[in-house]
């Protein structure tokens, strides 16, 4: 009789799903169903987690940053726009915290974050319960407690337990951008110099640390400010070789100084996230056959290129966007990069970014997004989910 009952219980389980399927039935998310000001279009939303199938996995989000690109995406100003889709079941959709039985197509906010695999379908390979994963592509939506999807949506963070949760959550954008720009345009050789503006940005700080780990030297350009000496000390502590201000770039004294720093070494790579006059002046310091890589335009001013750079120095100019790189390269290549970055982090050569915690509730998330728009606060804002789950 006991054996018969056991067989009946086993037969009631979904075919093709491993026995440790998740017991989660509700997802909380911050979503938007139209583009516009985040304060107007972002909504708190609860919906049913799609059932696990043999070809899908369930993940639980642990931490998700709020990045400028996330805000641009909500505003409709970002090149990648995730599709608006019906989330959850028709009888379990709400954008106001209640149960109004109204299905509204929406997208989940956020692009970066780390999650833990909590259930795996039988036909899934390459992922297992307990793996820490990041999103394999932009636009997946990370401001939510749980998600379901095919394994192709997720990328395992190798040796994740050797680094902090914050490092896992912030690895896929800024460190990857810095890593690829230092590696892909000029083969790095020990003793080479790199010059960059926006050096105190998250990418700039990653550039400083990775460059130092690889034996490269950096000339770091920042905006002048009253606390410039404090900033100079912070960047030097990260591994910056030299720190100068943008208003010094065009001076004869600075040109002589940089020439003495570089000496017989090469200055072939410039990294630009500002644009305008800062980028033009910075490009003048590049050695013949150097490359200037633009990955941002914070000044919102055009990059003017004197003909002499092209004719007499053969300087070349490139753009870089890490989302496009991820689209055009294999999971294996991305995994190799992540393994390198995790190794640097574990060795204390790539530090956790400065950050502030954001509670997981509608009011706190909306305030954090608004703070990001206004430029308030210091460091990256990161939503921590565990206390709310």
N, C-alpha and C positions, 0 to 999 in steps of 0.2 A: 504493500500500500504506500509506504514511504517513497519507494522508487518511482511509482506511478505519479505521485504528486510532484515529485521533483522534475519529472519529464514534462508535466503539464506547465509548470512554472517556467522552465527553460524554453518551451515552445512558444511562450507568449512574448519573448524578447524579439525585437526587430532583427530580421535576418541580415547578416552582413555588418552588424555593428558590434564592436568589442564590448565585453561585459562591463567595462568601467566607463560607460557613457556618462556625460555630465547630468546633474540633476537640476540645472538652471532652467527656469522657465520665463524669466523676465529680464529685459535689457533696459537700462537707462542710458539716454544719449542726449547730446546737445546737437540739434539739427537745424537746417535752414531749407526752406522750400522756394525761396526766391533770392536774388542777389540784392545787396544793398548794405546800409549801415548795420554792422553787427548788432548794435543795441536794439535795432528794430526787427531784424529778421531771425535772430537766433532764438530757438525755442527748446524747452525741456521736453523730452519725449520718452515715453515708456512703451515697449512693444514686446511681443513674444519672440524668444530666440528660436530661429528655424530648427526643426528637428535634425539630429545628426543622421547622416546617411553613410553608406559604405564609401563614398567618394569625398567626404568632407571632414573637417575638424572643427572643434569648438575651442576658442581661446578666451582667456580672462585677461583684460588689460590691467596692468600694474601701475604704469606711469606714462603720461603723455604731455609733451611740451606744448606751449602756445607760441608759435613762431610767426614772424611777419608775413610769410607766404600764406599761412592759414587765413590771416585776416584779409589779405589781397584776394584769396580764393572766394571768401564769403562776399566780398565787395563786387566780385565779377571781374576783377582786374588781373587775374592770374591766367596764364595760357592754358593750364590744365583745369578743366571744369568737370568734376565728377557728375555722373548722371543723377537726376532726381528719380528715386525709385520708391515703391511702396515697401515700407519696412514692417516686418512682422505680419500678424494675422489681421484680417479685416475687422474682427471683433475686438481687437486689442491694440488699436492705434490711437495715440493721443499726442497732441502737441501742446497741451496746456496743463498736463499733469492729471487730467481726469479721463474718464472713459466716455468718449462722445461718439464712438462707433463710426467715425468719419475717417476714411482712408485719404491721406494726403501724401503725394510723392515728395520725398525730401532727400537731402544728402547729409551724412554725418560729418561734423566739423573735424579738423585736425588731420595731419598727414604723418606725423612722427610719433613714435611711442614703442613701448615694449609690452608684450603680452606673454602669458604662459599657456601652453597647450594643456587643456584639461580633458579632452576626449578625442579619439581618433577612429575613423571608419576603417573597416577591414581592408578595403582596397587601397588605402593610403600608404605610401612608402616615403621614407625620408623624413618623417616627423613622428615623434612619439610623445606620450604624456610626460609632462614635466619640462619639455624643451622651452627655452626662452626664444621668442621670435620677434622680428620687426616686420614692417610691411614691405613686400617685394616691389611695390610700385606706388606712385603718388596718387592720392585721391581715394584711398581705401576708407578713411574715416576712423580716427583714433580717439575721439572724445566720447567714448562709450564704455560700459562696464564689460560687455561680452560681445563676441562676434562669431559667426559661422561662415565657413567658406572653403573652397578647394585648397589643397596644399600649395598650389601655385601662387596664392595670395600672400604667402608668408615665407620669410627667410630666417633660418636658424642663426642665432648669435653663437658662434663657437666659443666654448669655454666661458660661458657667460658668468658662471659663479665666481670666476677669478676677479671680477670687477664689480663696481657698485651698481645698484639699481639705476641711479641717475645716469651713469655712464652708458648703461645699456639703452636707456630711453632716449639718449641724445646722440647716439653714435651715427645715425644714418644720414644726417644732413651736413652739419658743419665739419666734423672730422673727415668724412668721406670726401667732401669738397676740397679740403686742404690737401689730403693725401693724393688725390688724383691730379691736382694742379702741379704739385711738386714732382710727381713721378712721370707724368705723361708727355710733357711738352719739351723739357730739357732733361736728358738722362742725368740724374744727380751725381756729382762727383765731390768727394770730401774737399772742403776748402772753398767751394763755389759760394758766391753771394746771391741772395735773392732780395729784391726790394719790393715792398708792398705798402699800399695805403690802407686806411681803415684797420690799422694793425691791432687796435684794441677791441675789434669786433670778435664774435665767437669764432668765425673762420680764421681771422687774423691771429688769434691766440693759439689756435690749433696749428697754424702754419709755423709759428715760432717754435713750438714744442717738437713737432715732427722734424722740422729742419735741424734743430739741435741734435736730436736722436740720430739723424742720418749724417751728421758731420758737416752740415751746411751752415753758413753764416747769414744773418738777416739784417737788413736796414729797414727800419720800421717807421712809417710816416703816420702821424696822428694830428688831429686838429689841435691848435694851441688852446689853452684854457688856464684858468687860475691855478688849478691843482696839477699842472703839468709834471712837476717833479715827483709827485705821488704816483701818477700814472707811469712815468718813466721807470720808477723803482719796481712797480708791479710787473711790467713787461720784462724788465731785466731779470727779475726773479723767475720768470717762466723760461728764460733762455734767450731773450732778445740780445743780439750783439750790439746794435746801435739803435737809438730812438731819436728821431728828429721831428720837427713840426712842419706842417704843410707850408707855412709862411716862410720857412727857411729854404725851401726847395730851389727857388730860382736864384739864390744869392751866389756870388763868386766864392765866398768863404766856404759854403757848403759843398760846392763842386770840387774845390781843392781838398776838402776834408774827405769826401767820399773817394776821391782818387787815391788818397793816401791809405785809406782803409783797405780798398780792394787790392792795390798793388799789382802783382802779376797774376792774381787769381781772376776768375771769370765772373762777370755780372751779366748773365744771359737771360734771367727770368724776372719779369715784373708781374705783380698780381694787383689788379685794379678792381675795387668795389665802389669807387667814388665817382669817377668820371670827371668831365670838365677840365679846368686848369690843372688840378692836382695830378690827373692821369697824364696829361701832356708833359708837364714838367718832370714827372717821375720817369717817363719813357726816355727822356734825354740822357739819363744816366746809364742806360743799357749799353753793353758792349756791342760791337759789330756782330750781326747775325743773331741778336737777341730776340726774345719773344715777350710781348705784353699780352697777358691773359685777362680779359674782363669778365667778371662774374656778378657784378652789381653796378648800380648807378645811383648811389645815394644822393649825389648832388643834383640829380635830374638835369644835368647839363651835358651837351654833346661833347664827344671826344674829338678834338681837333688834332690832325696829324700833319706836321710840317713835312713838305716833300723831301727835305734833306734826310730825314730818318729813313725814308724808303730808298732813296737814290744812293746815298753815300754810306749808310750803315746797314742797309738791308734788314732793317727791323721789320718783323712780321707781327701781325695782330690777330688775336683769336678771342672767341667767346667760350665760356664754359657754363654748363648747367647740369648739375648732378642728376637731376631727374631724367634728362635725356640720355646721360651716360648709362643709367640703370636700365633704360628701355632697350639700349642697343648692345648690351653686353650680357653674358650668360650668368646664371646663378652661381656657377663655379667660380667665375672671375670675381663676383661680388663677395662670395664666401672667403676667397683668398685675401681680399682687401680687409674684410671684417676681422679675420684671424690676425692679420698684421696689426690692426688698430687695437684689438683686445690685448695683444702681447705688449704693445707700448703702454697701454693703460695699466696692465698688471705689473709692469716694471716701474711704475710711477713716472714714466717719461711723458705721459699725456694725462693731465690732471682732470678731475671732475670740474665742469664749468661752474662759475658762480651761479647760484639759483635760489629761487624762493618758492615755497610750497603754495599750491592753490588747492583749497578744499573742493571736494566733489559735490557741489550743489549749484543750482542755476544762478543764484546771485553772485557767488564767488567767481564762477567761470566768466560770466558777463563782465564783471568788474575787471578781471585780469585781462580780458581781450581789450577793453577800453583803455586800461593802463598801457598796454602794448602800443595802441594807436597813438596815445599822447606822449609816449616815451618816458613814462614815470617808472621809478624803481630801478634797481640795479640787478643785472643778471637775468638768466632765463627763468621764465615762469613755467612751473611744471605741476600738472594735475596729478595728485596721488589718490588712487582709487581704493586701496585696501581697507581703509577705515570705514568706507561706505558700503562695502560688500559683505 
